Structures are given as C-alpha cells and as structure tokens.
C-alpha cells in the first residue's frame, strides 16, 4: 500500500513540475511589450527601406501599406522587408534545449508588399523560420518556410496571420530560432512586415497532464501523511 502511495506521489510531483514548465515557456519578451528587442538579437540591412524596430501600434511606412497593430499588447517587431542592398533581415533568439513540452512554436505575423509597381518582375521574397545551433549562425539545423511574397504582385495588407512550427525534430538540442526575411534584390519593393506574440508550448502529441489528473494524483501525497500518522499511532499503542 505504502509503495503504491509513494509511486502516485512521485508521479504527481513530476506532472506538476511538467505543467509549470509548459506554462513558463522558453521565449523571452515574445510579444515585445518591453518596447524594444530585450531577449532578442537582430540583423538588419545596411540601408533598409524601414529600419528594424519594435514599434507601438499605428505605424505605417506609407505607400498604402498597413498600419501596425499588435495581436498581443501594444507593441510589435517591424521592418521594411526591402532596402537598397540585398540581404537577410533577422529577428532571433537562443531558446535553450527543446523538449516535448516546448516543441511547438507559434507566432503572429502580417505582411504588405508592392512588388509590381516598378518595371520588370522582381524575384520572390521569402520569410523562413530557420533553426540554428544555439549561439551562432554557423550550423543550420533546419529551415521552415513561412511565406513567399511573389515577384510582380501587390498586396498592401495580408491581414493578421498565424504561424505554427513543429520543433519536435530538435528534441534534446539547444537551438536558436530566427525569423529570416530574405531580400534578394536591391530596392524592388516597398514592403512592410510585423511579428508578434511568439510563444513556445507543448505540441498536441506531448503528454500534458489534465488538471483533474493532477488533483487525483495529489490525493496520493495527502495519503502519505495519513499513512504515516496511522503508523505512529500503532507504534504508540504497542508501547503503551
């Protein structure tokens, strides 16, 4: 009986710790509500159309492109997705070791572009979520396509979109996630990009405990105390 109670209690403690880990997550400043890139690293073009910044709601680079509006809070990360020089605009963060309870990355994004207003057909632009070995951009572990801005097309506002990336293939690895916006040609936009509400949680396949299960297993913890009290009472009766 005692062995069963101890086993139930141990399971309860593990599941409670797991639940706390799921709630805590591993993303710092995922909604950019500090008003800056605290917790993040950034790489911008040397001559961007719009500089990479965290901005309050209500910003637009004009050209009929949308006005920024955060999906969580009042701030979001924004950039021009265009510039005089080609290159890759990056918003990245080292998130630590991916495990079954932090293997689903979700985020909100919004894009506007005018790639068909100048003569000729510019090349497509791509937004990818790239996963690197933690600490540098030296080792690319995987690339996940998020969106393509087709050359020669115009769309001043995609509306709010949600992305979901399964990171389960990186279990046990310390990784860096990077939202990489690749600009293949110089000044063939303009365009505008917004990122907000970046979160890590457990994928649907991960065994996240239900509150009712935790409550039932918690009974086992209480049972340990009761069993100990009964044993002490028996010992006292025997001595008497």
Secondary structure, DSSP 8 states (H G I E B T S, - for coil): -HHHHHHHHHHHHHHHHHHHHHHH-S-SSTT-TTSS-TT-EEE--TTBSS--EEEETT---STT------SSSSEEEEE-S-BSS-EEEEEEEEEEEB-TTS-EEEEEEEEEEE-SSSSS----EEEEEEEEETTSSS-EEEEEEEEEE-TT-EES----EEEEEE-GGGBT-EEEEEEEEEE-SSS---EEEEEEEEEEE--TTS----HHHHHHHHHHHHHHHHHHHHHHHHHHHHH-
